[in-house]
Amino acid sequence: MRTVLSLVLAVLAGLLASLALAGARLEALVHTPGPLQRIAGPLSEDPGLRAALPGQVTSLVRENLPAQLPPFLREGLMDLAEGAADGLVHDDRFPGAWSQTLEQTRVEWVERLEVVEAGTAGSADATVHLHLAPLADLGVDRLSESVEMLPGGESVGRAVREGAEQALADLQDPVTADDAGASPLVVDLNVPDPAEVNGQRLAQAVSLLPQWPWLAGGAVAAGLLALLTAPRGRRWAVLVAAGGTAVLAGVIGWWALGRLEVTGVTGLARIAAESLTEGVRQYAVPDTVLLMAGGAVVAALGVLAGLFSRGRAGRRR
C-alpha cells in the first residue's frame, strides 16, 4: 500500500512540476511585454508583412478622410496616402510603431479574456486581434507631413490629422465593439481557432496562470511525501515515476505544439498569425525539451539507485 501511495505522489509531483514550468512561461508571455516583443518583433522585417501593411493602412486612411473634402482634393490626398503608406515600412519610426502594435495587441487580448471569462459580452471572442492603431498613427503622420510640404497645405494637413485622429479614437474600444475585427484598424488573426478552443475555458486557464508558484510548491511537497512514504529500498521507484511523468508531459507538449496551425484567415491576418504561431512554438519547444531531458535524468538516477540497491542487497545474501 505504501508503495502504491508513493508512486501516486511521485506521478503527481512530476505532473505539478510540468504544469508549474508551463504556467511560469505562459504567464510571462501573456502578462509581460518582453517575450512577445522577442517573438513577434522580428516580424517587422518580414517581406510579406511589409508588402501587406501599406494596403491596410491606405484603406484605413481612405475610410477616415474628412467627408467635407471635395472629390478632386480627396483623390489627390489618396495619391499622397498611398505614397506615404508605401514608405511606411522604411520609416525610421516603423520599428517603434510595430513594437507599440504588439504591446497594444497583448494588453487588449488579456482585457478581452477577462470580459469573456466574466461572460458580460455576448459577442466577444478569445482570438488574438492585431491592433494597427500605432501603425495607422504613423501613416497619418507621414500623410500630414507630405501634405504640409505643399503650398498652402498646412491647413489641409491639419484637417487630415485631426479627422484621422478622431476616427482612430472612435475605433479604440474593441472590447465592446461587435465589429472591431472587421475594421481595418483591428485584424482578427483567428488564433486560437474558436472551432477548436473554447473561449471561456481559455480565459479561465489564463486567469489561473499567476498561480504557478503554488503548483511548484505542490510538486516539491508531493515529491518529499513520496520519498517519505516509499518503503526503504523502493525510493528509487519514486524517482523513476516522477521523471517518467515529466518526460511524458514534455512529449505531449512537443506534440501539441507541432499541431499548431493557422486556419480561416488570409492576407495580412494569415502572415501575422503564422508568424505569431511559429514564434510561440519556438518559445515553448525548448521547455518541452527541458522537461524531457530533466525527467530522463531523474528517471535514470532512479534506475541507477535501484540497481545499486539491488546489488547491495545481493552482496548481503
C-alpha positions in Angstrom: 0.0 0.0 0.0 2.8 2.4 0.9 4.5 1.6 -2.5 1.4 2.4 -4.4 0.8 5.7 -2.5 4.4 6.8 -3.0 4.1 6.1 -6.8 0.9 8.1 -7.0 2.5 11.0 -5.1 5.6 10.8 -7.4 3.4 11.0 -10.5 1.6 13.9 -9.0 4.9 15.6 -8.3 6.0 15.2 -11.9 2.7 16.5 -13.2 2.7 19.5 -10.9 6.3 20.4 -11.8 5.5 20.2 -15.5 2.4 22.4 -15.1 4.4 24.9 -13.0 7.0 25.2 -15.7 4.4 25.7 -18.4 2.5 28.2 -16.2 5.5 30.3 -15.5 6.5 30.5 -19.1 3.0 31.2 -20.3 2.4 33.8 -17.6 5.5 35.7 -18.8 4.3 35.5 -22.4 0.8 36.8 -21.6 1.3 39.2 -18.8 4.7 40.8 -19.6 5.8 42.6 -22.8 9.2 41.1 -23.2 8.5 37.6 -24.6 6.0 38.8 -27.2 8.4 41.5 -28.4 11.1 38.9 -28.8 8.8 36.5 -30.6 7.0 38.9 -33.0 9.3 41.9 -33.1 11.3 40.4 -36.0 8.1 40.2 -38.0 8.5 43.9 -38.8 11.3 42.7 -41.2 9.1 40.1 -42.9 8.7 40.8 -46.6 5.1 39.5 -46.7 4.1 41.9 -43.8 5.9 44.8 -45.4 4.0 44.1 -48.7 0.6 43.8 -47.0 0.7 46.6 -44.4 0.7 49.6 -46.8 -2.7 48.4 -48.4 -4.2 48.0 -44.9 -3.1 51.5 -43.8 -4.2 53.1 -47.1 -7.6 51.5 -46.7 -7.8 53.0 -43.2 -6.9 56.5 -44.4 -9.4 56.3 -47.2 -12.3 55.4 -44.8 -11.4 58.2 -42.5 -10.7 61.2 -44.6 -12.9 64.2 -43.7 -16.2 64.0 -45.5 -16.3 67.7 -46.4 -13.2 67.4 -48.7 -14.1 67.9 -52.4 -13.6 64.9 -54.7 -10.5 66.3 -56.5 -8.8 67.0 -53.2 -9.8 63.6 -51.9 -8.2 61.9 -54.9 -5.0 63.9 -54.5 -4.8 63.1 -50.9 -5.3 59.4 -51.6 -2.4 59.5 -54.0 -0.3 61.1 -51.3 -1.7 58.5 -48.8 -0.6 55.6 -51.0 2.9 57.1 -51.3 3.1 57.7 -47.5 1.9 54.1 -46.8 4.3 52.6 -49.3 7.2 54.2 -47.5 5.8 53.4 -44.0 7.8 50.2 -43.5 11.0 52.1 -44.5 10.4 54.9 -42.0 12.8 55.0 -39.1 9.8 55.2 -36.8 8.3 51.9 -38.1 10.0 49.5 -35.6 8.8 51.6 -32.7 5.3 51.7 -34.0 5.4 47.9 -34.6 6.5 47.4 -31.0 3.6 49.5 -29.8 1.2 47.5 -32.0 2.4 44.2 -30.4 2.0 45.6 -26.8 -1.5 47.0 -27.6 -2.4 43.7 -29.1 -1.2 41.8 -26.0 -2.9 44.1 -23.5 -6.2 44.2 -25.3 -6.3 40.4 -25.6 -5.8 40.0 -21.9 -8.5 42.6 -21.2 -10.9 40.9 -23.6 -10.3 37.5 -22.0 -11.4 39.0 -18.7 -14.6 40.0 -20.4 -15.0 36.5 -21.9 -14.4 34.9 -18.5 -17.0 37.1 -16.8 -19.5 36.4 -19.6 -20.5 40.1 -19.8 -20.1 40.5 -23.6 -22.1 38.0 -25.7 -20.2 38.6 -28.9 -16.6 39.0 -27.5 -14.3 36.2 -28.6 -11.0 34.9 -27.3 -9.0 35.2 -30.6 -6.0 37.5 -30.9 -6.7 40.8 -32.6 -3.7 42.6 -34.2 -4.2 46.3 -33.4 -2.8 48.6 -36.1 -3.5 51.9 -34.4 0.2 52.8 -33.8 1.0 52.0 -37.4 -2.1 54.0 -38.6 -0.9 56.9 -36.4 2.5 56.8 -38.2 0.7 56.6 -41.6 -1.3 59.7 -40.7 1.8 61.5 -39.6 3.5 60.7 -42.8 0.5 61.8 -44.8 0.1 65.0 -42.9 3.8 65.7 -43.4 3.5 65.1 -47.1 0.5 67.5 -47.4 2.1 70.2 -45.2 5.0 70.4 -47.6 2.7 71.5 -50.4 2.0 75.2 -51.0 -0.8 76.2 -48.6 -1.0 72.6 -47.4 -0.7 73.4 -43.7 -4.5 73.8 -43.1 -5.3 70.7 -45.2 -2.7 68.7 -43.4 -4.0 69.9 -40.0 -7.6 68.9 -41.1 -6.5 65.5 -42.2 -4.6 64.9 -39.0 -7.5 66.0 -36.8 -10.1 64.0 -38.7 -7.9 60.9 -38.7 -7.1 61.1 -35.1 -10.8 61.4 -34.2 -11.6 58.4 -36.4 -8.8 56.4 -34.8 -10.1 57.3 -31.3 -13.5 56.1 -32.2 -12.1 52.7 -33.1 -10.1 52.2 -29.9 -12.7 50.2 -27.9 -12.7 46.6 -29.4 -13.8 45.1 -26.1 -17.3 46.5 -26.6 -17.4 47.0 -30.4 -19.0 43.9 -32.0 -17.5 44.7 -35.4 -14.0 45.5 -34.2 -12.5 42.6 -36.0 -14.0 43.8 -39.3 -12.3 47.3 -39.0 -9.1 47.9 -41.0 -7.7 49.1 -37.7 -8.1 45.7 -36.0 -7.2 42.4 -37.7 -8.7 39.2 -36.2 -5.9 36.5 -36.5 -8.3 33.6 -35.6 -5.7 32.4 -33.2 -6.6 30.3 -31.3 -9.1 28.8 -33.6 -12.5 29.2 -31.9 -13.7 26.0 -33.6 -11.1 24.0 -31.5 -10.6 26.1 -28.4 -13.5 27.2 -26.1 -13.0 30.9 -25.4 -14.3 30.8 -21.9 -12.2 27.9 -20.8 -9.2 29.5 -22.3 -9.9 32.7 -20.4 -10.3 30.7 -17.2 -7.0 29.0 -17.8 -5.2 32.3 -18.5 -6.6 33.8 -15.3 -5.0 30.9 -13.4 -1.5 31.3 -14.8 -0.3 33.5 -11.9 -0.9 30.6 -9.6 2.0 28.6 -10.9 4.2 29.1 -7.8 1.6 27.1 -5.8 2.0 24.3 -8.4 5.7 24.4 -7.9 5.3 24.2 -4.1 2.9 21.4 -4.5 5.3 19.5 -6.7 8.1 19.8 -4.0 5.7 18.7 -1.3 4.3 15.8 -3.3 7.9 14.7 -4.1 9.0 14.8 -0.5 5.9 12.9 0.7 6.5 10.3 -2.0 10.1 9.7 -0.8 9.0 9.6 2.9 6.1 7.3 2.2 8.0 4.8 0.0 9.3 1.7 1.8 13.1 1.5 2.2 14.6 0.1 -0.9 11.7 1.3 -3.1 12.5 5.0 -3.1 14.3 4.6 -6.4 10.9 3.9 -8.0 9.7 7.3 -6.8 12.4 9.0 -8.9 11.5 6.8 -11.9 7.8 7.6 -11.7 8.3 11.3 -11.2 10.9 11.5 -14.0 8.8 9.4 -16.4 5.8 11.7 -15.8 7.9 14.7 -16.7 9.2 13.0 -19.8 5.6 12.1 -20.9 4.4 15.7 -20.2 7.3 17.0 -22.4 6.4 14.7 -25.2 2.7 15.6 -25.1 3.6 19.3 -25.1 6.0 18.9 -28.0 3.4 17.0 -30.0 0.7 19.6 -29.2 3.0 22.5 -30.3 3.7 20.7 -33.6 0.0 20.6 -34.3 -0.5 24.4 -34.1 -1.7 25.7 -37.4 -3.5 28.8 -38.8 -6.9 28.5 -40.5 -9.7 30.7 -41.7 -7.7 33.9 -42.5 -5.8 35.3 -45.5 -3.6 38.2 -46.4 -2.1 40.3 -43.6 -4.0 38.3 -40.9 -2.5 35.0 -42.1 1.0 36.4 -42.3 0.8 37.8 -38.8 -1.0 34.7 -37.4 1.6 32.3 -38.9 4.5 34.3 -37.6 2.9 34.5 -34.1 2.2 30.8 -34.1 5.7 29.9 -35.2 7.1 32.3 -32.6 5.1 30.7 -29.8 6.2 27.3 -30.9 9.9 28.3 -30.8 9.3 30.0 -27.5 7.8 26.9 -25.9 9.6 23.9 -27.6 12.8 24.4 -25.5 10.6 24.0 -22.4 9.3 20.7 -23.6 12.8 19.6 -24.4 13.9 20.7 -20.9 11.0 18.6 -19.4 12.0 15.5 -21.4 15.7 15.9 -20.6 15.2 16.7 -16.9 12.7 13.9 -16.5 15.0 11.5 -18.2 17.9 12.4 -15.9 15.7 12.0 -12.8 14.4 8.6 -14.1 17.9 7.5 -14.9 19.1 8.4 -11.4 16.2 6.3 -10.0 17.2 3.3 -12.2 20.8 3.6 -11.1 19.7 3.9 -7.5 17.6 0.8 -7.9 20.4 -1.2 -9.4 22.8 -0.1 -6.7 20.2 -1.0 -4.0 19.7 -4.5 -5.5 23.4 -5.1 -5.9 24.0 -4.2 -2.2 21.1 -6.5 -1.2 22.6 -9.3 -3.2 26.0 -8.9 -1.6 24.4 -9.1 1.9 23.0 -12.5 0.9 
